[in-house]
Amino acid sequence: MSTADAPTPTPTIDTSEQHLPVLGRPLEVRVDERGVERAIRKLRRLMASEGVLREIKRRRHHEKPSVKSKRKLREAERRRKRRQRKGPPRGER
């Protein structure tokens, strides 16, 4: 059998190393007698407060490392200002 007749092996990609899941606390909303619409509204508020939608939108396109570092600096500044407004945690007062 010559080398031209031999099938070339197809490269396999191990996706477990490429896309690591983001670990966080699971969002859970209980549906009670008040209805599904109310639970959906509550889920949307939870997702907005956790930043899930912002993260999904951010991951739609590639972000250059320089843009990523600037975004992280802006987010850290926002968190720092928010902590200053709210004051120290209850245990440290």
N, C-alpha and C positions, 0 to 999 in steps of 0.2 A: 504494500500500500504506500503510495507516494504522499508527500506532505501536502500536495495540492488537494488530494481527495479527503484528507483528514478534516473532520469538522472542527472548527475553532470554538474553543469554550467561550460561552457567554459570561461576561463579568457579572458577578452577583454583588449586590450592594446590601450591606448590613444596615438596615434603617434604625436599629435599636441604638446605635452610637450617634447617628446624625441628629435625630430629633428626640431630645430628652424632654419628658413632660415637665411642665411647671407645677411644682408641688405647692399647694396652698390649702387653706381650709375649704371644705366643700360648702357651697351655698345650698341651703335647704329651706324650703318654704312649705309649711303645712297648709293643706286645703281643708277648711272646715265648713260649717254650715253657711258661712257668709258668702261662699261662692268662689269660682275659679278666677273670675275677673279681678277680684281683690287680691288673690294670691299672685296673679301675674303682675299686678302693679307693685306689690311688695318685692317680688323677685327683681323687677327692673330697678327699683330703688337700691336694693342690695348690690346689684351688679354695678350700678353707677358709683356707689360709695366705695366698692372694692377696686374700681378701676379696670374691670374686666373688658368693657367695651373699648376703652382707650387702648388697652393692650392689644386687642384683636385688630383694631384699625392700624396700630403702629406696626404690627407684624405682617401686614399685607404686602409691603414692599421692602426691598433691601434698604438698610440705613447705613450710610457711610460712617466709619469709625469717628471721624471728627464731629459729625452731626450728633452721633450717639453720645459722645462725651459732653457736648454742649447741652444736650437735653438732660442728661443726668445731673449736671451742675444746676440747671434751672429747677429741676425737681427737688434737689437737696435744699436749694435756697427757699423754695416754697414751703417745704416741710419745716425748715428752721424758723421761718416767719410765723407759721401756724403755731408752733410750740411756744414761741415768745408771746403770742397773743393769748393763748390759753393759760399760760402760767405753768408752774411746776406740777408734776403729778401729785395726787393726794397723799401718797406715802412720804413725800419729801417736804411737805409744808410745815 
